[in-house]
Amino acid sequence: MVVLHPLSDFINCDFPISDSSCNYWYEGRCLQNGDRLKLPRTSMSEAIAHGLMQHFANNECYSREGKMYGILLVELPNGEQRVLKAFSGLLNGCSVVEGWVPPIPGRDEVAFEEARTLAELEAIKQEIITLKQLTERQQYQTLFDQFEQELQAMSDRHRHCKHQRQEKRQQICNTLTPEALSIALEQLDEESRQQGIERRQLKRQQNTVLQPLQQLIAATDARISELKQQRKALSCQLQAQMHASYSLTNFSGRSQSLQELMPGGLPTGTGDCCAPKLLHYAATHNLKPLAMAEFWWGASSVNQDKIQGEFYGACAERCQPLMGFLLSGLRPISISNRDFHTTTPLSLNTLAHLRSSNEKCFNFPAFSSIKEEIPILYEDEWLIAVNKPAGLLSVPGRYRDRQDSVLSRFRHLLPDGMTLISVHRLDQETSGILLLARDRQTHRQLSQQFQQRQVHKVYEAILSGAVTVEQGVIDLPLWGDPENRPEQKVDWLHGKPSLTHFQVMARAGDYTRVEFTPLTGRTHQLRVHAADARGLGVTILGDRLYGCRAVTSRLHLHARELRFQHPQLGKTLHLQAITPF
């Protein structure tokens, strides 16, 4: 089976082979001597990955399910460079596919059990699908809507009748004799009672019709929950058997099972990710790894945190704990800031903002997801302002593989770190100024300034197209569709007011550098206002979520300036962070 592929399968022959600009590091510590080992994701490896993505775009079989894919650029003993490619888990139900790196050894030992379990899991899946498509669900919803409409019409009619009775009571109180008034009032009260009876009868009819359907649906949902528990138990049982059989080999020639490497427990899917497959294959075939890149392709992940075409680092739960072992045997690498580059196809002049003379950086040896230094732009006993790098979360996510963030890093580092609170957030792929409060009072006061629009924010972006107007205001309400998270869209019915001022800074070819001043702070506000045809109609460079398909290493959006009133000192702080692109 052909697994090693020539570079020409992915990139043009005129790509600069010497390009080693690095945008991310896979890293870990050698278990034997503690050496810090690193493998880069370079611009060249990203270009190779983009070549693979172009192949995917022309073949719908890769869009049927969302998953991680990866490539590893390797050097053969004769010095020739080739490419390995891998997928996570199964590809269209298969673990071995022509042209792809095979799974970690050991799978054959549990092949029969795996086939049996997968058949059971498929049967459970089909039963769940059938139960979710129960015709009584739609029948219940249709009848429920009908009763609700009848109840609403009845309520409107009763409300009108009640208003008429109130008016009639006022009239007859002044015109009828006491005896006639008593009879008339009794008639009005009886009409009210009859309408109450009418409403109760309709509600009883509704319960009589809907209750059997409700009971059936509840029993069906209980069965679905039971099946999901069975599915989870079967998956865990199979994974435990696989982990005991899987054996990884590193570049020093040492082999260990997954259970030996992670005795504290292994999350589902450990060993099936791209990085372990690629590195194990290279180590067992005398191939020198040069650079690696992993990306998501297909539908958004279940947690809506993976976007098609975006690059991602080693997952915290399954891959990162294995990196130290997998990279052992490679030469330790000493890394400095100069090894990190932000690539861009443009040659526009950036603003010559100077960093504050007291700016400093912190190293974070406990984390390995992004560039290792986070510059501090301002710091006192009440707050910290940092220059967040692109690709790093502002605050930890909900799930264990999304815990690395600016906030978690500083909480880990500073003596008072556990009291830190993020005042606001930047998108993961957006770089720039982020505020952290060191106490709740400061956090509350700064948050009020943001809510009351007293904070002046300036962003800088490069748009992947020409903008014809020089400046203006974009006023488009934004709404986050719960069925299509995290994407936001313009919605005049449900959307919240969103206002952005823009000013063109420079143009170069088909690209435009723009300064944005958001007057509101909605999620993805600048990205949607740029991309939507009713706004600028041009996506921000690198914004794949909103349609940009240009090959680039990052989202070209940067929070450049922040001006606000210091809640304790009473002075105005004007913070600036130089635009990195």
C-alpha positions as CSV (number, residue, x, y, z in Angstrom):
1,M,0.0,0.0,0.0
2,V,1.4,3.4,-1.0
3,V,1.6,5.7,2.0
4,L,4.5,8.1,1.1
5,H,3.4,10.7,-1.3
6,P,5.5,13.2,-3.3
7,L,5.2,16.9,-2.6
8,S,3.9,17.5,-6.1
9,D,0.6,15.8,-5.1
10,F,-0.1,18.7,-2.8
11,I,1.8,21.8,-3.7
12,N,3.2,23.5,-6.8
13,C,6.8,22.8,-7.6
14,D,7.6,26.6,-7.2
15,F,6.7,26.6,-3.5
16,P,9.8,27.7,-1.5
17,I,11.0,24.4,0.0
18,S,13.2,26.4,2.5
19,D,10.2,28.1,4.0
20,S,10.3,27.1,7.6
21,S,8.2,29.9,9.2
22,C,6.4,28.4,12.1
23,N,2.9,29.1,13.3
24,Y,2.5,26.4,16.0
25,W,4.6,23.9,17.9
26,Y,3.7,20.3,18.8
27,E,5.7,19.7,21.9
28,G,6.3,17.5,24.9
29,R,9.0,16.5,27.4
30,C,11.1,13.4,27.1
31,L,10.0,10.9,29.8
32,Q,13.6,9.8,30.3
33,N,15.7,13.0,30.5
34,G,13.1,15.8,30.6
35,D,14.3,17.4,27.4
36,R,11.9,19.7,25.7
37,L,11.0,18.3,22.3
38,K,9.2,20.2,19.5
39,L,7.9,19.6,16.0
40,P,6.6,22.7,14.1
41,R,3.6,23.4,12.0
42,T,5.2,25.5,9.3
43,S,3.8,27.5,6.4
44,M,4.9,24.8,4.1
45,S,3.1,22.0,6.0
46,E,0.0,24.3,6.0
47,A,0.3,24.7,2.3
48,I,0.5,20.9,1.9
49,A,-2.6,20.6,4.0
50,H,-4.4,23.2,1.9
51,G,-3.5,21.1,-1.1
52,L,-5.2,18.1,0.5
53,M,-8.2,20.3,1.4
54,Q,-8.6,21.2,-2.3
55,H,-8.8,17.4,-3.1
56,F,-11.4,17.1,-0.4
57,A,-13.5,19.9,-1.9
58,N,-13.8,18.0,-5.1
59,N,-14.8,14.7,-3.5
60,E,-18.0,14.7,-1.5
61,C,-17.1,11.4,0.3
62,Y,-14.9,13.5,2.6
63,S,-17.8,15.8,3.6
64,R,-20.1,13.1,4.9
65,E,-18.8,13.3,8.4
66,G,-16.7,15.9,10.2
67,K,-13.3,14.8,11.4
68,M,-9.6,15.8,11.9
69,Y,-7.1,15.1,9.2
70,G,-3.3,15.5,9.3
71,I,-0.2,15.5,7.2
72,L,3.4,14.9,8.2
73,L,6.3,16.2,6.1
74,V,9.1,13.7,6.4
75,E,12.7,13.2,5.1
76,L,13.8,9.9,3.7
77,P,17.3,8.5,4.5
78,N,18.4,9.7,1.1
79,G,17.3,13.3,1.9
80,E,14.2,13.3,-0.3
81,Q,11.1,14.9,1.2
82,R,7.7,13.1,1.2
83,V,4.3,13.4,2.8
84,L,2.3,11.1,5.0
85,K,-1.4,11.7,5.6
86,A,-3.8,10.4,8.2
87,F,-7.4,10.7,9.4
88,S,-8.8,10.4,12.9
89,G,-10.9,7.3,13.8
90,L,-12.5,5.7,10.8
91,L,-13.0,7.1,7.3
92,N,-16.4,6.1,6.0
93,G,-16.4,3.2,8.4
94,C,-12.9,1.9,7.4
95,S,-9.8,1.9,9.5
96,V,-7.4,1.0,6.6
97,V,-7.7,3.1,3.4
98,E,-5.3,3.1,0.4
99,G,-2.9,6.0,0.5
100,W,-3.4,6.8,4.2
101,V,-1.3,5.9,7.2
102,P,-2.7,2.7,8.8
103,P,-4.0,2.6,12.4
104,I,-1.7,2.0,15.4
105,P,-0.6,-1.7,15.7
106,G,-2.7,-3.8,18.0
107,R,-6.0,-3.3,16.3
108,D,-5.7,-6.7,14.6
109,E,-5.7,-8.4,18.0
110,V,-9.2,-7.0,18.7
111,A,-10.4,-7.1,15.1
112,F,-13.2,-9.7,15.8
113,E,-14.4,-7.9,19.0
114,E,-14.2,-4.6,17.2
115,A,-16.3,-5.9,14.3
116,R,-18.9,-7.4,16.6
117,T,-19.1,-4.2,18.7
118,L,-19.3,-1.9,15.7
119,A,-22.2,-4.0,14.4
120,E,-23.9,-3.6,17.7
121,L,-23.2,0.1,17.7
122,E,-24.6,0.4,14.2
123,A,-27.8,-1.4,15.2
124,I,-28.2,0.9,18.2
125,K,-27.6,3.9,15.9
126,Q,-30.3,2.8,13.5
127,E,-32.8,2.1,16.3
128,I,-32.1,5.6,17.8
129,I,-32.7,7.1,14.3
130,T,-36.0,5.2,14.0
131,L,-37.2,6.3,17.4
132,K,-36.3,9.9,16.7
133,Q,-38.4,9.7,13.6
134,L,-41.5,8.5,15.4
135,T,-44.5,9.7,13.5
136,E,-46.4,10.4,16.7
137,R,-43.9,13.2,17.5
138,Q,-45.1,15.2,14.5
139,Q,-48.7,14.2,15.2
140,Y,-48.4,15.4,18.7
141,Q,-46.9,18.7,17.6
142,T,-49.6,19.3,15.0
143,L,-52.4,18.6,17.5
144,F,-50.7,20.7,20.2
145,D,-50.5,23.6,17.8
146,Q,-54.1,23.3,16.8
147,F,-55.3,23.2,20.5
148,E,-53.1,26.2,21.2
149,Q,-54.6,28.1,18.4
150,E,-58.1,27.2,19.6
151,L,-57.2,28.2,23.2
152,Q,-55.8,31.5,21.9
153,A,-58.9,32.3,19.9
154,M,-61.1,31.4,22.8
155,S,-59.0,33.6,25.2
156,D,-59.3,36.5,22.7
157,R,-63.1,36.0,22.5
158,H,-63.5,35.7,26.3
159,R,-61.3,38.8,26.8
160,H,-63.6,40.7,24.5
161,C,-66.7,39.4,26.2
162,K,-65.3,40.3,29.7
163,H,-64.6,43.8,28.5
164,Q,-68.2,44.1,27.3
165,R,-69.5,42.8,30.6
166,Q,-67.5,45.3,32.5
167,E,-69.0,48.1,30.4
168,K,-72.5,46.7,30.8
169,R,-72.1,46.5,34.6
170,Q,-71.2,50.2,34.7
171,Q,-74.2,51.1,32.6
172,I,-76.9,49.1,34.4
173,C,-75.7,50.1,37.8
174,N,-77.0,53.6,37.1
175,T,-80.2,52.7,35.2
176,L,-81.8,49.6,36.7
177,T,-83.8,49.1,39.8
178,P,-82.1,47.0,42.5
179,E,-84.2,43.9,41.7
180,A,-83.6,44.2,38.0
181,L,-79.9,45.0,38.6
182,S,-79.5,41.8,40.7
183,I,-81.0,39.7,37.9
184,A,-78.9,41.4,35.2
185,L,-75.7,41.0,37.3
186,E,-76.4,37.3,37.9
187,Q,-76.8,36.8,34.1
188,L,-73.4,38.4,33.5
189,D,-71.8,36.3,36.2
190,E,-73.4,33.2,34.7
191,E,-72.0,34.1,31.3
192,S,-68.6,34.4,32.9
193,R,-68.9,31.0,34.5
194,Q,-70.0,29.4,31.3
195,Q,-67.0,30.7,29.5
196,G,-64.8,29.3,32.3
197,I,-66.5,25.9,31.8
198,E,-65.9,26.2,28.1
199,R,-62.2,26.8,28.6
200,R,-61.8,23.9,31.1
201,Q,-63.7,21.6,28.7
202,L,-61.2,22.4,25.9
203,K,-58.3,21.9,28.2
204,R,-59.7,18.5,29.2
205,Q,-60.2,17.6,25.6
206,Q,-56.6,18.6,24.9
207,N,-55.3,16.4,27.7
208,T,-57.4,13.5,26.6
209,V,-56.0,13.7,23.0
210,L,-52.4,14.5,23.8
211,Q,-51.7,12.5,26.9
212,P,-51.5,9.1,25.2
213,L,-49.1,10.6,22.7
214,Q,-47.1,12.3,25.4
215,Q,-46.7,8.9,27.2
216,L,-45.6,7.2,24.0
217,I,-43.1,9.9,23.3
218,A,-41.8,9.8,26.9
219,A,-41.4,6.0,26.7
220,T,-39.6,6.4,23.3
221,D,-37.2,9.1,24.8
222,A,-36.5,6.8,27.7
223,R,-35.6,4.0,25.3
224,I,-33.3,6.4,23.4
225,S,-31.6,7.4,26.6
226,E,-31.2,3.7,27.5
227,L,-29.7,3.0,24.0
228,K,-27.3,5.8,24.4
229,Q,-26.1,4.4,27.7
230,Q,-25.6,1.0,26.0
231,R,-23.7,2.6,23.2
232,K,-21.4,4.5,25.6
233,A,-20.8,1.3,27.6
234,L,-20.0,-0.7,24.5
235,S,-17.7,2.0,23.2
236,C,-15.8,2.3,26.5
237,Q,-15.4,-1.5,26.6
238,L,-14.0,-1.6,23.1
239,Q,-11.7,1.3,23.7
240,A,-10.3,-0.4,26.9
241,Q,-9.5,-3.5,24.9
242,M,-7.9,-1.5,22.1
243,H,-5.8,0.6,24.6
244,A,-4.4,-2.6,26.1
245,S,-3.4,-3.8,22.6
246,Y,-2.3,-0.6,21.0
247,S,1.5,-0.2,21.0
248,L,3.2,3.1,20.1
249,T,6.9,3.4,19.0
250,N,9.0,6.6,19.3
251,F,12.1,7.8,17.5
252,S,14.4,6.3,20.1
253,G,13.0,2.9,19.1
254,R,11.1,2.3,22.4
255,S,7.5,0.9,22.3
256,Q,4.8,1.1,25.0
257,S,1.1,0.4,25.1
258,L,-1.4,3.2,25.5
259,Q,-2.4,1.9,29.0
260,E,1.3,2.0,30.1
261,L,1.6,5.6,28.8
262,M,-1.6,6.8,30.4
263,P,-2.3,4.6,33.4
264,G,-4.6,7.2,34.9
265,G,-7.2,6.6,32.3
266,L,-7.6,7.1,28.6
267,P,-10.4,9.1,26.9
268,T,-12.3,7.5,24.1
269,G,-10.4,7.7,20.8
270,T,-6.9,7.8,22.3
271,G,-4.5,6.4,19.7
272,D,-6.9,7.0,16.8
273,C,-6.0,10.7,16.3
274,C,-3.9,11.9,13.4
275,A,-0.7,12.9,15.2
276,P,0.0,9.5,17.0
277,K,-0.7,7.6,13.7
278,L,1.7,9.9,11.7
279,L,4.5,10.0,14.3
280,H,4.3,6.2,15.0
281,Y,4.5,5.4,11.3
282,A,7.4,7.7,10.8
283,A,9.3,6.3,13.8
284,T,8.8,2.7,12.7
285,H,9.9,3.4,9.0
286,N,13.1,5.4,9.6
287,L,11.5,8.6,8.5
288,K,12.7,12.0,9.9
289,P,9.7,14.3,10.7
290,L,10.1,17.9,9.6
291,A,6.7,19.5,10.1
292,M,3.1,18.5,10.8
293,A,-0.3,20.1,10.4
294,E,-3.8,19.0,11.5
295,F,-7.1,20.4,10.3
296,W,-10.8,19.8,10.5
297,W,-12.9,18.9,7.4
298,G,-16.6,18.2,7.1
299,A,-19.6,19.3,9.2
300,S,-19.0,21.3,12.4
301,S,-18.1,19.2,15.4
302,V,-20.8,18.2,17.9
303,N,-19.6,21.0,20.3
304,Q,-19.6,23.5,17.3
305,D,-16.0,24.3,18.2
306,K,-14.3,22.9,15.0
307,I,-14.7,24.7,11.7
308,Q,-14.0,23.2,8.2
309,G,-10.6,24.2,6.9
310,E,-9.2,25.5,10.2
311,F,-5.9,24.3,11.7
312,Y,-5.9,22.9,15.2
313,G,-3.1,21.8,17.6
314,A,-2.8,18.6,19.6
315,C,-6.0,17.9,21.6
316,A,-5.4,18.2,25.3
317,E,-7.1,15.0,26.3
318,R,-5.9,12.4,23.8
319,C,-2.8,13.6,22.0
320,Q,-0.9,16.0,24.2
321,P,-0.3,13.5,27.0
322,L,1.4,11.3,24.4
323,M,3.6,13.9,22.7
324,G,6.6,13.6,25.1
325,F,6.8,9.9,24.3
326,L,6.1,10.1,20.6
327,L,8.8,12.8,20.0
328,S,11.4,11.1,22.1
329,G,14.5,10.3,20.1
330,L,14.3,13.6,18.2
331,R,17.0,16.2,18.8
332,P,15.9,18.7,21.4
333,I,15.1,22.1,19.9
334,S,15.8,25.5,21.4
335,I,13.1,27.9,20.4
336,S,13.0,31.7,20.5
337,N,10.4,34.2,19.5
338,R,12.2,34.7,16.2
339,D,11.0,31.2,15.2
340,F,7.4,32.4,15.0
341,H,6.2,34.2,11.9
342,T,2.8,35.5,10.8
343,T,2.5,34.9,7.0
344,T,0.5,37.2,4.8
345,P,0.3,37.7,1.0
346,L,0.2,41.4,1.4
347,S,2.8,44.2,1.6
348,L,0.8,46.9,3.4
349,N,2.5,49.2,5.9
350,T,1.3,48.7,9.5
351,L,0.8,51.6,11.9
352,A,4.0,52.4,13.7
353,H,2.7,51.9,17.2
354,L,5.4,51.6,19.9
355,R,5.0,49.1,22.7
356,S,4.9,50.5,26.2
357,S,8.4,50.8,27.7
358,N,7.3,48.6,30.6
359,E,5.8,45.8,28.5
360,K,6.9,42.4,29.5
361,C,6.2,38.8,28.6
362,F,5.5,35.6,30.6
363,N,6.5,32.1,29.6
364,F,4.0,29.3,30.2
365,P,5.9,26.0,30.4
366,A,2.8,24.1,31.6
367,F,1.0,24.8,28.3
368,S,1.9,24.1,24.7
369,S,-0.9,25.1,22.5
370,I,0.2,28.5,21.0
371,K,3.1,30.8,20.9
372,E,4.6,30.7,24.4
373,E,4.8,34.4,25.3
374,I,1.9,36.6,26.1
375,P,3.0,40.3,26.3
376,I,1.6,42.3,29.2
377,L,0.8,45.8,28.0
378,Y,-0.3,47.2,31.4
379,E,-0.4,45.9,35.0
380,D,-1.2,47.2,38.4
381,E,-2.8,45.9,41.6
382,W,-6.3,46.1,40.1
383,L,-6.1,44.9,36.5
384,I,-3.9,43.4,33.7
385,A,-4.0,44.1,30.0
386,V,-2.4,41.6,27.7
387,N,-1.8,41.2,24.0
388,K,-3.6,38.0,23.2
389,P,-2.1,35.9,20.4
390,A,-4.3,34.6,17.6
391,G,-5.4,31.0,18.1
392,L,-5.6,31.1,21.9
393,L,-8.9,31.2,23.7
394,S,-9.7,34.2,26.0
395,V,-11.2,32.0,28.7
396,P,-11.5,28.2,29.1
397,G,-14.1,26.4,27.0
398,R,-16.8,24.0,28.4
399,Y,-14.9,20.8,27.4
400,R,-11.6,19.4,28.7
401,D,-9.8,19.8,25.4
402,R,-10.5,23.5,25.4
403,Q,-9.1,24.5,28.8
404,D,-5.9,26.3,27.5
405,S,-6.6,30.0,27.4
406,V,-5.2,33.4,28.4
407,L,-7.2,33.3,31.7
408,S,-6.1,29.8,32.6
409,R,-2.5,30.5,31.9
410,F,-2.4,33.6,34.1
411,R,-4.3,31.8,36.8
412,H,-1.7,29.1,36.7
413,L,1.2,31.6,36.8
414,L,0.3,34.5,39.2
415,P,0.2,34.2,43.0
416,D,-3.3,35.9,42.9
417,G,-4.2,34.2,39.6
418,M,-7.3,32.4,40.9
419,T,-9.0,35.7,41.6
420,L,-8.5,36.9,38.0
421,I,-11.7,37.5,35.9
422,S,-11.8,38.2,32.2
423,V,-13.6,41.6,31.7
424,H,-14.4,40.9,28.0
425,R,-13.5,38.3,25.3
426,L,-11.9,38.2,21.9
427,D,-12.6,35.4,19.4
428,Q,-10.1,32.6,19.5
429,E,-8.6,33.6,16.1
430,T,-8.5,37.3,16.9
431,S,-5.4,38.8,18.4
432,G,-5.1,42.0,20.5
433,I,-5.8,43.7,23.8
434,L,-7.6,41.7,26.5
435,L,-8.4,43.0,30.0
436,L,-8.3,40.9,33.1
437,A,-9.5,42.2,36.5
438,R,-7.8,41.2,39.7
439,D,-10.8,41.6,41.9
440,R,-14.6,41.5,41.6
441,Q,-15.2,45.2,42.2
442,T,-12.8,46.2,39.4
443,H,-14.4,43.6,37.2
444,R,-17.9,44.9,37.9
445,Q,-16.9,48.6,37.2
446,L,-15.0,47.7,34.0
447,S,-17.9,45.5,32.8
448,Q,-20.3,48.4,33.4
449,Q,-18.2,50.6,31.2
450,F,-18.3,48.0,28.4
451,Q,-22.1,47.6,28.8
452,Q,-22.7,51.4,28.8
453,R,-20.5,51.8,25.7
454,Q,-18.0,54.0,27.5
455,V,-15.0,51.9,26.3
456,H,-13.4,53.1,23.0
457,K,-12.3,50.1,20.9
458,V,-10.3,50.1,17.6
459,Y,-9.7,47.0,15.5
460,E,-7.5,46.6,12.4
461,A,-8.2,44.1,9.7
462,I,-7.2,43.1,6.2
463,L,-10.2,42.2,4.0
464,S,-9.8,39.7,1.2
465,G,-11.2,42.0,-1.5
466,A,-11.5,45.6,-2.6
467,V,-13.7,48.1,-0.6
468,T,-14.8,51.0,-2.8
469,V,-16.0,53.4,-0.1
470,E,-13.6,55.2,2.2
471,Q,-15.6,55.3,5.4
472,G,-19.0,54.9,6.8
473,V,-21.2,53.2,9.4
474,I,-22.6,49.7,9.3
475,D,-25.9,49.2,11.2
476,L,-27.0,45.5,10.9
477,P,-28.8,43.6,13.8
478,L,-27.1,40.3,14.6
479,W,-28.6,37.0,15.8
480,G,-27.0,33.7,16.7
481,D,-29.0,30.9,15.1
482,P,-29.1,28.1,17.7
483,E,-29.2,25.6,15.0
484,N,-26.0,26.8,13.3
485,R,-23.6,27.8,16.1
486,P,-21.2,29.6,16.3
487,E,-22.2,31.4,13.2
488,Q,-24.0,34.8,13.5
489,K,-26.3,36.3,10.9
490,V,-28.1,39.5,10.1
491,D,-31.7,39.2,11.3
492,W,-34.1,42.2,11.3
493,L,-36.7,40.3,13.4
494,H,-34.6,38.6,16.2
495,G,-31.3,40.4,15.9
496,K,-29.7,42.7,18.5
497,P,-28.6,46.3,17.4
498,S,-25.1,46.2,16.1
499,L,-23.2,49.3,15.0
500,T,-19.7,49.6,13.5
501,H,-17.8,52.6,12.1
502,F,-15.2,51.8,9.5
503,Q,-12.3,53.7,7.8
504,V,-10.2,52.4,4.9
505,M,-6.5,52.7,5.8
506,A,-4.7,51.4,2.7
507,R,-5.2,49.2,-0.4
508,A,-3.0,46.8,-2.2
509,G,-4.2,44.9,-5.2
510,D,-7.4,43.1,-4.3
511,Y,-6.9,43.5,-0.5
512,T,-8.0,46.4,1.8
513,R,-6.7,47.3,5.2
514,V,-9.5,48.7,7.3
515,E,-9.9,50.3,10.8
516,F,-13.0,49.2,12.6
517,T,-14.5,51.1,15.6
518,P,-17.4,48.9,17.0
519,L,-19.9,50.9,19.0
520,T,-21.6,47.7,20.2
521,G,-20.0,44.4,21.2
522,R,-21.9,41.6,19.6
523,T,-20.4,38.2,18.9
524,H,-18.6,38.1,15.5
525,Q,-19.8,41.7,14.9
526,L,-16.9,42.9,12.8
527,R,-16.7,39.6,10.9
528,V,-20.3,39.6,9.9
529,H,-20.4,43.4,9.2
530,A,-17.5,42.9,6.9
531,A,-18.7,39.7,5.1
532,D,-22.4,40.5,4.7
533,A,-23.5,42.0,1.4
534,R,-25.5,44.6,3.3
535,G,-22.3,45.7,5.1
536,L,-18.9,45.8,3.2
537,G,-19.6,42.5,1.3
538,V,-15.9,41.5,1.7
539,T,-14.7,38.8,4.2
540,I,-11.9,39.4,6.6
541,L,-8.8,37.6,5.3
542,G,-8.6,34.1,6.8
543,D,-12.3,34.1,8.0
544,R,-13.3,30.7,6.7
545,L,-16.4,30.6,8.9
546,Y,-17.9,33.5,6.8
547,G,-16.6,32.4,3.4
548,C,-13.0,33.4,2.9
549,R,-11.1,30.7,1.0
550,A,-7.7,32.4,0.7
551,V,-4.7,30.3,1.9
552,T,-3.4,32.1,5.0
553,S,-2.1,31.3,8.5
554,R,-4.6,33.2,10.6
555,L,-7.7,35.5,10.8
556,H,-6.4,39.0,10.0
557,L,-8.3,40.8,12.7
558,H,-6.5,42.6,15.6
559,A,-7.8,44.5,18.6
560,R,-5.4,47.4,18.3
561,E,-6.5,50.0,20.8
562,L,-8.6,50.2,24.0
563,R,-9.4,53.4,25.9
564,F,-11.3,53.4,29.2
565,Q,-11.5,55.0,32.6
566,H,-9.4,53.3,35.2
567,P,-12.0,52.4,37.9
568,Q,-9.7,52.9,40.8
569,L,-7.2,55.6,39.7
570,G,-9.8,57.7,37.9
571,K,-7.4,58.4,34.9
572,T,-8.0,57.5,31.3
573,L,-5.9,54.5,30.0
574,H,-5.2,54.4,26.3
575,L,-3.7,51.0,25.5
576,Q,-2.2,50.0,22.1
577,A,-0.9,46.8,20.7
578,I,1.0,46.8,17.4
579,T,-0.8,45.0,14.6
580,P,1.2,41.8,13.8
581,F,0.2,41.6,10.1
